[in-house]
Amino acid sequence: MERYGAVRMLALVLKIASWLVLVAGVIAAAFVWSSGWTSAVSVAIGALVTWMLCAAQGQLLDIAADVGNATSRAADALDRLAAAAVPATSAATAAAGGAPVPPPDASAERSCPHCGKTIKAAAIKCMHCWKPVTPS
């Protein structure tokens, strides 16, 4: 799904404009040649620099459109994953007999069987003595 069509169109316009500027610069340099070769060279260099800047801006806009589209696709994929996770949660609730499964209590604490210090009930390793404990 292309969401950045306007950015791509602007990039194309900049690229076309850059080529037109380059052609116009070469034509202007040909007309200025009668004034001296230094004037013609300076006009040609100005046209070349302008062409390079416009072409670079067009490339940057193309890259921005690619990044924007990739970001949009990633956001769409995350939305689909989130939508798919909701039925799985409903299935777990139904498997538990229809009653919602409560989340573990984050504030529940117990004492470590090794060092006796207070740790969280869901801990698998004591944060004081670093020994493994069975979660309750």
Biotite code that builds the C-alpha atoms (Angstrom):
import biotite.structure as struc

atoms = struc.array([
    struc.Atom([0.000, 0.000, 0.000], chain_id="A", res_id=1, res_name="MET", atom_name="CA", element="C"),
    struc.Atom([1.653, 3.200, -1.191], chain_id="A", res_id=2, res_name="GLU", atom_name="CA", element="C"),
    struc.Atom([0.951, 6.002, 1.287], chain_id="A", res_id=3, res_name="ARG", atom_name="CA", element="C"),
    struc.Atom([3.647, 8.371, 0.129], chain_id="A", res_id=4, res_name="TYR", atom_name="CA", element="C"),
    struc.Atom([2.602, 8.919, -3.488], chain_id="A", res_id=5, res_name="GLY", atom_name="CA", element="C"),
    struc.Atom([2.825, 12.726, -3.174], chain_id="A", res_id=6, res_name="ALA", atom_name="CA", element="C"),
    struc.Atom([6.400, 12.475, -1.892], chain_id="A", res_id=7, res_name="VAL", atom_name="CA", element="C"),
    struc.Atom([7.343, 10.230, -4.806], chain_id="A", res_id=8, res_name="ARG", atom_name="CA", element="C"),
    struc.Atom([5.717, 12.686, -7.228], chain_id="A", res_id=9, res_name="MET", atom_name="CA", element="C"),
    struc.Atom([7.696, 15.573, -5.731], chain_id="A", res_id=10, res_name="LEU", atom_name="CA", element="C"),
    struc.Atom([10.888, 13.516, -6.056], chain_id="A", res_id=11, res_name="ALA", atom_name="CA", element="C"),
    struc.Atom([10.124, 12.887, -9.732], chain_id="A", res_id=12, res_name="LEU", atom_name="CA", element="C"),
    struc.Atom([9.443, 16.594, -10.326], chain_id="A", res_id=13, res_name="VAL", atom_name="CA", element="C"),
    struc.Atom([12.765, 17.484, -8.670], chain_id="A", res_id=14, res_name="LEU", atom_name="CA", element="C"),
    struc.Atom([14.626, 14.983, -10.823], chain_id="A", res_id=15, res_name="LYS", atom_name="CA", element="C"),
    struc.Atom([13.039, 16.317, -14.020], chain_id="A", res_id=16, res_name="ILE", atom_name="CA", element="C"),
    struc.Atom([13.721, 19.889, -12.920], chain_id="A", res_id=17, res_name="ALA", atom_name="CA", element="C"),
    struc.Atom([17.344, 19.010, -12.243], chain_id="A", res_id=18, res_name="SER", atom_name="CA", element="C"),
    struc.Atom([17.796, 17.747, -15.798], chain_id="A", res_id=19, res_name="TRP", atom_name="CA", element="C"),
    struc.Atom([16.067, 20.836, -17.206], chain_id="A", res_id=20, res_name="LEU", atom_name="CA", element="C"),
    struc.Atom([18.388, 23.062, -15.176], chain_id="A", res_id=21, res_name="VAL", atom_name="CA", element="C"),
    struc.Atom([21.411, 21.189, -16.482], chain_id="A", res_id=22, res_name="LEU", atom_name="CA", element="C"),
    struc.Atom([20.264, 21.502, -20.115], chain_id="A", res_id=23, res_name="VAL", atom_name="CA", element="C"),
    struc.Atom([19.434, 25.195, -19.623], chain_id="A", res_id=24, res_name="ALA", atom_name="CA", element="C"),
    struc.Atom([22.872, 25.735, -18.081], chain_id="A", res_id=25, res_name="GLY", atom_name="CA", element="C"),
    struc.Atom([24.637, 24.137, -21.026], chain_id="A", res_id=26, res_name="VAL", atom_name="CA", element="C"),
    struc.Atom([22.598, 26.245, -23.462], chain_id="A", res_id=27, res_name="ILE", atom_name="CA", element="C"),
    struc.Atom([23.328, 29.398, -21.434], chain_id="A", res_id=28, res_name="ALA", atom_name="CA", element="C"),
    struc.Atom([27.026, 28.515, -21.374], chain_id="A", res_id=29, res_name="ALA", atom_name="CA", element="C"),
    struc.Atom([26.977, 28.206, -25.157], chain_id="A", res_id=30, res_name="ALA", atom_name="CA", element="C"),
    struc.Atom([25.460, 31.679, -25.488], chain_id="A", res_id=31, res_name="PHE", atom_name="CA", element="C"),
    struc.Atom([27.881, 33.178, -22.940], chain_id="A", res_id=32, res_name="VAL", atom_name="CA", element="C"),
    struc.Atom([30.890, 31.659, -24.757], chain_id="A", res_id=33, res_name="TRP", atom_name="CA", element="C"),
    struc.Atom([31.176, 34.802, -26.864], chain_id="A", res_id=34, res_name="SER", atom_name="CA", element="C"),
    struc.Atom([31.813, 36.821, -23.659], chain_id="A", res_id=35, res_name="SER", atom_name="CA", element="C"),
    struc.Atom([34.732, 34.605, -22.782], chain_id="A", res_id=36, res_name="GLY", atom_name="CA", element="C"),
    struc.Atom([35.378, 31.044, -21.777], chain_id="A", res_id=37, res_name="TRP", atom_name="CA", element="C"),
    struc.Atom([35.592, 31.865, -18.045], chain_id="A", res_id=38, res_name="THR", atom_name="CA", element="C"),
    struc.Atom([32.017, 33.143, -18.007], chain_id="A", res_id=39, res_name="SER", atom_name="CA", element="C"),
    struc.Atom([30.833, 30.076, -19.889], chain_id="A", res_id=40, res_name="ALA", atom_name="CA", element="C"),
    struc.Atom([32.635, 27.732, -17.514], chain_id="A", res_id=41, res_name="VAL", atom_name="CA", element="C"),
    struc.Atom([31.201, 29.495, -14.460], chain_id="A", res_id=42, res_name="SER", atom_name="CA", element="C"),
    struc.Atom([27.647, 29.227, -15.877], chain_id="A", res_id=43, res_name="VAL", atom_name="CA", element="C"),
    struc.Atom([28.202, 25.535, -16.662], chain_id="A", res_id=44, res_name="ALA", atom_name="CA", element="C"),
    struc.Atom([29.565, 24.859, -13.158], chain_id="A", res_id=45, res_name="ILE", atom_name="CA", element="C"),
    struc.Atom([26.586, 26.653, -11.606], chain_id="A", res_id=46, res_name="GLY", atom_name="CA", element="C"),
    struc.Atom([24.197, 24.538, -13.670], chain_id="A", res_id=47, res_name="ALA", atom_name="CA", element="C"),
    struc.Atom([26.060, 21.359, -12.723], chain_id="A", res_id=48, res_name="LEU", atom_name="CA", element="C"),
    struc.Atom([25.957, 22.173, -8.994], chain_id="A", res_id=49, res_name="VAL", atom_name="CA", element="C"),
    struc.Atom([22.243, 23.000, -9.185], chain_id="A", res_id=50, res_name="THR", atom_name="CA", element="C"),
    struc.Atom([21.632, 19.741, -11.044], chain_id="A", res_id=51, res_name="TRP", atom_name="CA", element="C"),
    struc.Atom([23.489, 17.774, -8.363], chain_id="A", res_id=52, res_name="MET", atom_name="CA", element="C"),
    struc.Atom([21.537, 19.434, -5.528], chain_id="A", res_id=53, res_name="LEU", atom_name="CA", element="C"),
    struc.Atom([18.148, 18.847, -7.171], chain_id="A", res_id=54, res_name="CYS", atom_name="CA", element="C"),
    struc.Atom([19.010, 15.236, -7.978], chain_id="A", res_id=55, res_name="ALA", atom_name="CA", element="C"),
    struc.Atom([20.172, 14.646, -4.392], chain_id="A", res_id=56, res_name="ALA", atom_name="CA", element="C"),
    struc.Atom([16.950, 16.131, -3.021], chain_id="A", res_id=57, res_name="GLN", atom_name="CA", element="C"),
    struc.Atom([14.964, 13.834, -5.296], chain_id="A", res_id=58, res_name="GLY", atom_name="CA", element="C"),
    struc.Atom([16.930, 10.819, -4.060], chain_id="A", res_id=59, res_name="GLN", atom_name="CA", element="C"),
    struc.Atom([16.406, 11.857, -0.426], chain_id="A", res_id=60, res_name="LEU", atom_name="CA", element="C"),
    struc.Atom([12.668, 12.172, -1.000], chain_id="A", res_id=61, res_name="LEU", atom_name="CA", element="C"),
    struc.Atom([12.627, 8.687, -2.559], chain_id="A", res_id=62, res_name="ASP", atom_name="CA", element="C"),
    struc.Atom([14.432, 7.326, 0.503], chain_id="A", res_id=63, res_name="ILE", atom_name="CA", element="C"),
    struc.Atom([12.009, 9.140, 2.820], chain_id="A", res_id=64, res_name="ALA", atom_name="CA", element="C"),
    struc.Atom([9.062, 7.603, 0.971], chain_id="A", res_id=65, res_name="ALA", atom_name="CA", element="C"),
    struc.Atom([10.634, 4.131, 1.238], chain_id="A", res_id=66, res_name="ASP", atom_name="CA", element="C"),
    struc.Atom([11.226, 4.560, 4.980], chain_id="A", res_id=67, res_name="VAL", atom_name="CA", element="C"),
    struc.Atom([7.717, 5.922, 5.481], chain_id="A", res_id=68, res_name="GLY", atom_name="CA", element="C"),
    struc.Atom([6.171, 2.994, 3.621], chain_id="A", res_id=69, res_name="ASN", atom_name="CA", element="C"),
    struc.Atom([8.285, 0.487, 5.569], chain_id="A", res_id=70, res_name="ALA", atom_name="CA", element="C"),
    struc.Atom([7.246, 2.133, 8.840], chain_id="A", res_id=71, res_name="THR", atom_name="CA", element="C"),
    struc.Atom([3.597, 2.004, 7.803], chain_id="A", res_id=72, res_name="SER", atom_name="CA", element="C"),
    struc.Atom([3.897, -1.677, 6.884], chain_id="A", res_id=73, res_name="ARG", atom_name="CA", element="C"),
    struc.Atom([5.538, -2.419, 10.241], chain_id="A", res_id=74, res_name="ALA", atom_name="CA", element="C"),
    struc.Atom([2.786, -0.573, 12.104], chain_id="A", res_id=75, res_name="ALA", atom_name="CA", element="C"),
    struc.Atom([0.154, -2.513, 10.143], chain_id="A", res_id=76, res_name="ASP", atom_name="CA", element="C"),
    struc.Atom([1.889, -5.793, 11.004], chain_id="A", res_id=77, res_name="ALA", atom_name="CA", element="C"),
    struc.Atom([1.971, -4.863, 14.700], chain_id="A", res_id=78, res_name="LEU", atom_name="CA", element="C"),
    struc.Atom([-1.737, -4.014, 14.570], chain_id="A", res_id=79, res_name="ASP", atom_name="CA", element="C"),
    struc.Atom([-2.465, -7.424, 13.025], chain_id="A", res_id=80, res_name="ARG", atom_name="CA", element="C"),
    struc.Atom([-0.372, -9.136, 15.718], chain_id="A", res_id=81, res_name="LEU", atom_name="CA", element="C"),
    struc.Atom([-2.200, -7.264, 18.459], chain_id="A", res_id=82, res_name="ALA", atom_name="CA", element="C"),
    struc.Atom([-5.551, -8.225, 16.940], chain_id="A", res_id=83, res_name="ALA", atom_name="CA", element="C"),
    struc.Atom([-4.439, -11.866, 16.740], chain_id="A", res_id=84, res_name="ALA", atom_name="CA", element="C"),
    struc.Atom([-3.383, -11.851, 20.410], chain_id="A", res_id=85, res_name="ALA", atom_name="CA", element="C"),
    struc.Atom([-6.866, -10.922, 21.627], chain_id="A", res_id=86, res_name="VAL", atom_name="CA", element="C"),
    struc.Atom([-8.515, -14.233, 20.573], chain_id="A", res_id=87, res_name="PRO", atom_name="CA", element="C"),
    struc.Atom([-5.652, -16.181, 22.191], chain_id="A", res_id=88, res_name="ALA", atom_name="CA", element="C"),
    struc.Atom([-6.320, -14.401, 25.486], chain_id="A", res_id=89, res_name="THR", atom_name="CA", element="C"),
    struc.Atom([-10.030, -15.197, 25.115], chain_id="A", res_id=90, res_name="SER", atom_name="CA", element="C"),
    struc.Atom([-9.168, -18.860, 24.473], chain_id="A", res_id=91, res_name="ALA", atom_name="CA", element="C"),
    struc.Atom([-7.045, -18.971, 27.651], chain_id="A", res_id=92, res_name="ALA", atom_name="CA", element="C"),
    struc.Atom([-9.946, -17.498, 29.600], chain_id="A", res_id=93, res_name="THR", atom_name="CA", element="C"),
    struc.Atom([-12.330, -20.087, 28.164], chain_id="A", res_id=94, res_name="ALA", atom_name="CA", element="C"),
    struc.Atom([-9.884, -22.898, 29.034], chain_id="A", res_id=95, res_name="ALA", atom_name="CA", element="C"),
    struc.Atom([-9.857, -21.695, 32.636], chain_id="A", res_id=96, res_name="ALA", atom_name="CA", element="C"),
    struc.Atom([-13.588, -22.346, 32.927], chain_id="A", res_id=97, res_name="GLY", atom_name="CA", element="C"),
    struc.Atom([-14.785, -18.961, 31.706], chain_id="A", res_id=98, res_name="GLY", atom_name="CA", element="C"),
    struc.Atom([-13.338, -17.041, 34.628], chain_id="A", res_id=99, res_name="ALA", atom_name="CA", element="C"),
    struc.Atom([-10.692, -14.468, 33.775], chain_id="A", res_id=100, res_name="PRO", atom_name="CA", element="C"),
    struc.Atom([-7.194, -15.459, 34.829], chain_id="A", res_id=101, res_name="VAL", atom_name="CA", element="C"),
    struc.Atom([-5.876, -12.844, 37.268], chain_id="A", res_id=102, res_name="PRO", atom_name="CA", element="C"),
    struc.Atom([-2.371, -11.485, 36.655], chain_id="A", res_id=103, res_name="PRO", atom_name="CA", element="C"),
    struc.Atom([0.273, -12.385, 39.223], chain_id="A", res_id=104, res_name="PRO", atom_name="CA", element="C"),
    struc.Atom([0.408, -10.012, 42.145], chain_id="A", res_id=105, res_name="ASP", atom_name="CA", element="C"),
    struc.Atom([3.497, -7.859, 41.641], chain_id="A", res_id=106, res_name="ALA", atom_name="CA", element="C"),
    struc.Atom([3.525, -6.699, 45.264], chain_id="A", res_id=107, res_name="SER", atom_name="CA", element="C"),
    struc.Atom([3.472, -10.225, 46.786], chain_id="A", res_id=108, res_name="ALA", atom_name="CA", element="C"),
    struc.Atom([6.684, -11.002, 48.672], chain_id="A", res_id=109, res_name="GLU", atom_name="CA", element="C"),
    struc.Atom([8.246, -13.921, 50.506], chain_id="A", res_id=110, res_name="ARG", atom_name="CA", element="C"),
    struc.Atom([11.517, -14.697, 52.190], chain_id="A", res_id=111, res_name="SER", atom_name="CA", element="C"),
    struc.Atom([14.437, -16.422, 50.477], chain_id="A", res_id=112, res_name="CYS", atom_name="CA", element="C"),
    struc.Atom([14.918, -20.000, 51.782], chain_id="A", res_id=113, res_name="PRO", atom_name="CA", element="C"),
    struc.Atom([18.720, -19.575, 51.609], chain_id="A", res_id=114, res_name="HIS", atom_name="CA", element="C"),
    struc.Atom([19.476, -16.148, 53.100], chain_id="A", res_id=115, res_name="CYS", atom_name="CA", element="C"),
    struc.Atom([16.119, -15.211, 54.646], chain_id="A", res_id=116, res_name="GLY", atom_name="CA", element="C"),
    struc.Atom([15.878, -11.770, 52.958], chain_id="A", res_id=117, res_name="LYS", atom_name="CA", element="C"),
    struc.Atom([12.619, -10.515, 51.400], chain_id="A", res_id=118, res_name="THR", atom_name="CA", element="C"),
    struc.Atom([12.200, -11.210, 47.661], chain_id="A", res_id=119, res_name="ILE", atom_name="CA", element="C"),
    struc.Atom([9.269, -11.089, 45.246], chain_id="A", res_id=120, res_name="LYS", atom_name="CA", element="C"),
    struc.Atom([6.987, -14.122, 45.204], chain_id="A", res_id=121, res_name="ALA", atom_name="CA", element="C"),
    struc.Atom([7.489, -14.662, 41.460], chain_id="A", res_id=122, res_name="ALA", atom_name="CA", element="C"),
    struc.Atom([11.308, -14.542, 41.707], chain_id="A", res_id=123, res_name="ALA", atom_name="CA", element="C"),
    struc.Atom([13.326, -17.458, 40.326], chain_id="A", res_id=124, res_name="ILE", atom_name="CA", element="C"),
    struc.Atom([16.636, -16.212, 41.770], chain_id="A", res_id=125, res_name="LYS", atom_name="CA", element="C"),
    struc.Atom([17.300, -14.345, 44.998], chain_id="A", res_id=126, res_name="CYS", atom_name="CA", element="C"),
    struc.Atom([18.508, -10.807, 44.337], chain_id="A", res_id=127, res_name="MET", atom_name="CA", element="C"),
    struc.Atom([20.624, -10.864, 47.509], chain_id="A", res_id=128, res_name="HIS", atom_name="CA", element="C"),
    struc.Atom([22.421, -14.238, 47.494], chain_id="A", res_id=129, res_name="CYS", atom_name="CA", element="C"),
    struc.Atom([21.845, -15.020, 43.776], chain_id="A", res_id=130, res_name="TRP", atom_name="CA", element="C"),
    struc.Atom([20.783, -18.595, 44.527], chain_id="A", res_id=131, res_name="LYS", atom_name="CA", element="C"),
    struc.Atom([17.916, -20.152, 42.547], chain_id="A", res_id=132, res_name="PRO", atom_name="CA", element="C"),
    struc.Atom([14.527, -20.351, 44.272], chain_id="A", res_id=133, res_name="VAL", atom_name="CA", element="C"),
    struc.Atom([11.265, -21.915, 43.171], chain_id="A", res_id=134, res_name="THR", atom_name="CA", element="C"),
    struc.Atom([8.587, -19.311, 42.364], chain_id="A", res_id=135, res_name="PRO", atom_name="CA", element="C"),
    struc.Atom([5.446, -19.519, 44.484], chain_id="A", res_id=136, res_name="SER", atom_name="CA", element="C"),
])
